[in-house]
Each structure stands twice: as C-alpha cells, then as structure tokens.
C-alpha cells in the first residue's frame, strides 16, 4: 500500500449523492498523490486491513452499522493513527443510533432550519492559526445550514451564525456560533470534519474545496499537514 493511501466508503441515503461525492473525494485525493480504494459496502471496514491506509473517508448518510463493521474503524484510528475525514451528512449524520461513531467523529446533525437553499456564511476563526484555514476567506453558502450537537473538545476552525435572520423558528431565542469545520484527535489518529457538502457542487470549488483538501492532508497518517 502506498504511503499516501485512502479508503473511501460510500452509500446510505441517495439524496446526498454519495457515489458522486465519493468520486469528488477520489479526484481530490489522487491529485495529492494518494492511492484511493473506493467501496460501496460497509463490509469494507471489516474485510479490509484498515491499518494499511493512511486515511478513511466515509460518505454514508443515515443507515446502520454493525459492531463488526464499526469496531475496526475505531481501532484503526485510535490505536494505529489512521486518519479520518469527511463532510456533511456523510460523516456526521451517519448511523444515527451509534453513539460510538459520534464519539469518534465529534458531532451529530440534528437540524437544518429552512432546509436547502438557505443563504449563510461560514466564518473562519481568525483567532486560530491552523494550516487548514490559514489564508482562507469566509465562505458564502447557499445550501443546508447544519445545526449539529458537537463535542466540546473539538478544535473549531469555522462557525456560522444561528439563528439565520431569514429562517425564524423555535431555535431563534438561542443565538450561537455553531461549529461548521473542526478537527480533533482520537487516540493516535486525527479527525477532520466540514459541515459543507449537501451536494458535490457545494464543495467542488473555492474555500469549501480547499478546506476539504487540506483537511484530508491534515488528518492522513504519515502526511500530517501542520
């Protein structure tokens, strides 16, 4: 297996175009010299030697995962330092009943007020100098604005303002800077997440793509951007 090697596993809810998203991930990773394996079954987590990869990239919204499938992922990250990175529902709205997956990823989607087409901004934190976001401008978005329950131990690199003035609701009395891009460690491994990516075009260009590219490199074992 190449020093830069990634496993991309796609499936789950079709609304997030997981096959197309996996294709975009492959494009980004191959441009960075990764040998990329793509699978459309969660059995890949159990059947392949995950410790041979430098990065795992899930894109699997909802669905269920068995302990036999999930266990090797946690072991690879926590005990062998394999990186994990992903975006939107493909990583943090996967396997809603699996708290061990959520403990690994650092967050779980719970709402997107206004659904698709909401105009908002992802604000890069200027008080943190991090290689994933340094030099990146705030990112204007027209898509789903994710509200996530997140681990307070995450290092949050970008946030968005809630509530959105154009989308009032029962959450309006609880203003906050909601995490949208974060990193964390999990045992020996690194984990990166971006809430952007309802459709592949949302992360296909500009700052959204660049933070994703850098996030892959930062998380990958043996690459470790920054």
N, C-alpha and C positions, 0 to 999 in steps of 0.2 A: 504494500500500500504506500502511496506517495506521502511525503512529509506533509503536504497540504492535501487533505482528503476530506470529503464531506459526504454525509448521508442525508438526503432529502426524502422525507416520507410524506406523501400527500393523500388526502381523502376526506371523508366526512361530508358535511353539508355542501351541496353543489353551488349554493348562492355565492360563496366566496371564490369560485373558480379555482379550486385547489390545483388542478392539473396545470392550468396556465400560470398560476403563481409559482408552482414548482419549476416550471420552465424558465421563469424570470430569475429565480434564485440560482438555477444552474448557470444561466448566462453570466450573472454577476460573479459567481464563484469561479467559473472556468476562466474568465478574464483575469482573475487574480492567481491563476496557476493551480487551482485545485483540481484534483481528480474527483469527479462527482458521481456518486451512485444514487439513482432515483428509484423509489419503490412506492407502489400504491397499496401496500398492505402493512398493517401494524405488526404483523408477524416478523417483519424485517428486524424489529427491535429484539426479538427473541432468537431469530435464526442466524443473524449475522454477528460477527465479533465486533461489537461497538467500540472496544478499546483500540481497534486498528484505525479508527477515524480520528481526525483532529477536531471535527465539528459535526454536530447533529442539528438539522434544521427541520422542525416539524411544520407542516401546514395542514392541520386536520381539525376542522371546526366541529364542536359537539362530539357525538359518538360516545363510545365506551372503550375503555382499555382494560385489559386483564392484568392482574398482578404479574403474570409471567411475561407480559409484554412491557409493562412499565418498569419492573424491577431492574432489568439490565440498563435502562437509560439512566436511572438514578445512580446505579453503581458506576457506570462509565464516567459520569460527570463528577460525582462526589469522591470516588476512590482512585480514578485513573486520570482525572484532569481533562477529560474530553469536554470541549466547549459546546454550548447550546445557544442558539439564536433563532429568532423568528419575529413574526409581526401579527398584529390584529387578532382576529379570532382563531387563526391557525395555530396559535401557541397559547394564548390566554383566554380563549373560550373553547378549549378542548376538554373533553371528559369532565363535564360539569360536576359530577359526583365524586371525583377523585381528588381528595384533599392533598394527597402526597404529590400529585402532579402540580397542584397550585403552590405547594410549599417549595418545589423546585423552581418554578417559573417566576414566582414573586408577585403574582396578581391574577385576578379573575374578572372578566367582564360581567357587569350586572345590568347595564342600560345604555341606550344611545338615544336620548331625547331628541325628537324631531326626525329620527331615522336618517335615511340617506338625503344628501343634498344640503346639509347644514353648512353654512359658511363660518369658519372659525380660524384661529391661528394657533399653531404650536409654537410656543415661546421658548427659545433656547435659553437656558440659565447662563447668565453672564458671570455669576459668582463662582463658577466651577470651570477650571481649565482641564478639559478632558479631550483626548485625541479623537473621540467620536464626534464631538460637536464643535471643537475649536474652528473658527472661521466660517461656520455655517450661519446663515441668516435665519430669522424666524420664518416658519413655513406656513404660507396661506393654504388652507384646505377647503374643499367643498365635497363633503362626503359624510360618513357617520362620525359623530363626535363621541368617542368612547368614554364612558364612566366606568372605572374599574375600582374594585377593592384591592388594595395593594399592601405589600409587606412594608412596614415602617423602616426596615433595614435596607431597602433598596437605595442605591445612589441614583437619585432622579436627575436626569440631564435636561429634560424639557417638560413643560406643563402646558395646560390650556385652561382658560377661564371658564368656570361654571358658576352660576348658570349662564347660558347663552341668552343675550337680551332678546333674541328673536324666537326663542323656544322656552316660554314660561311653562311652569308646571309645579308639582308638589315639592320639587327639589329647589325651587327658587329662593327659599329662605336660608339656604346653606351655601353661601358663596365660598369658593375654594380654588386653589391652583391644583388642578388634577394632573397627576403624573401621566405622561404620554410616552416618554422614552426613558428607560432606566437600564442600569447594569447592576450586577450583584455577583458575589461568589457563592458557590455551593460546594462545600468541601474543597477539593483541589481544583474544581472547574470554575469557569467563568460563564455567566449567563447574560445575554443581551435581549432586550425586547423593545419594539416600537409599536404603538397602537395604530399607526397608519397602515393602510393596505386592505381596505374593504374590497377593492378590485385591483388587479395588477397595475392598471394605469395610475393608481394613487401613489405608487412607489417606484414608478418606471423612470422618473427623471428628477432633476433638481435636488434640493436638500433632502427630500424624503428618500431618494435612492442613495444619496451619498452617505447619509447616516446609517442606512441599512448595510451598505458595502463596508463601511468602517466597523460597524457592529459585528459583522461576520469575522473580520480580521482580528478585532479585539478579543473576541470570545475564543477563537480557534486555538487549540492546544499547539504549542510549538511555534505559533505566529505571534500572538500576544501584542497587537498594536498598542504601544504605550505602556 
